[in-house]
């Protein structure tokens, strides 16, 4: 890889991949539970919860970054408590970038998983129940495997979207080389410097290639699922 | 092992209020037209529906008693449920499907027992396949095996043949007959087809609008004239328990029943073998004098028990031949012309009969 990329470029690429990986997999259990809640249950205020989950899709990412800064800033409130009690600090750290990415890409995961959960024949659960399977047994052996294509599709689209996150990251955790400077931030930085267009172009092409890879993957997973079902 | 069912529940515009018992191992048909509440009853027994009021006892174990606050969840009911649409797990092979309930059963059937059921239902060559690669009839058989291997204490079959075409139905029915004879379980067979009921069931519970309107042995209930209005479009007919009396040189087999003899096409089996004979109401003609030169092989002297001429399209005549009952369906015009009334002796000309293996005769 060093033959194609400068050390700075490969640092940004690997950081982007690491942040997205942690963001997507960290959010996955919560996304699955949220999707399960929305697909299988009826409760008071469900529309509100549904709306809240989808808010990151329509809110300016910069606003989300700002909100995160307020909540997790180490000077006061939750952020101060986390820092003083556990030494956990999100601001100016790559984990903060992962947290921001996780929140922004959460709706992509929930939506894909929810769609696949809703497409599962409810009769299969009833059948499993009459065959002696209790709820966790059915969740593990019927619902989860049948939702797998949706989970995979959700992971891939969320990952691809996460790679492109800019506004929330730069607002919340700033633009620190090697810590929070992901691909989009590196492109932005290159453009700020005189004569940085070539560098920006190289990074942009890298982003395009990554996006193509993930969208193709998503397509393959979906086609596989269709053929199986 | 007996099963008692009592249920009461109010739906918008429909009230369920039923009480019946399955006295013994064997098939009890739950019969009624669509929308009469059959599936709701079965769901309540399986535990996937919670009625407002009710009590269900399966083999001495109370699985539902709303007054005492007993509600055993479906996963612990041990009711094998065969759904109309099979509901096989699409992400598992046939082998994993049929072992799904077995793995979770408190008492596991032995490998020999599994092999026997796989053989009984003809599934050996299907075990490695996925459900989507199966035909409708094959899916039905896999669903049967899956329910049986969960070591159930009652088998619930919700129109397992309804989704199949005539050919597939004919393919699955013999398996159901073998199951009835070998499973030794109380089976509740939901159906809106009198043909299936007549072929498979020992007892029948007739429901209409959420209520039990008739129950008893198929021999009695199927020849009751009230059934005409309960059966919908299903053809009526009698079911008769018979035995092979003799094989004749002319290729016919003579059967004896409680009230006379019937000549039918050649039947396999030694003299004394029990068979079940179905005679559809449309297949019987009535005559006041004994016809002499006639192509029909069976002319039975009988006595009219009751006449139901309420329907303008046809008249149903209940006949007694010894202790056995038949039903004949003729036109109201013929009924009036012959002056048919209860008590009158007639000759029943049986045009054709259907012969099935009898329960328990193997």
Interface residues (C-beta under 8 A of the other chain):
Chain A: X121 X123 X124 X126 X127 X128 X129 X130 X131 X132 X133 X134 X137 X142 X145 X146 X228 X229
Chain B: X46 X47 X48 X73 X74 X75 X76 X77 X78 X79 X80 X81 X83 X85 X87 X89 X90 X91 X100 X101 X104 X105 X132 X146 X147 X150
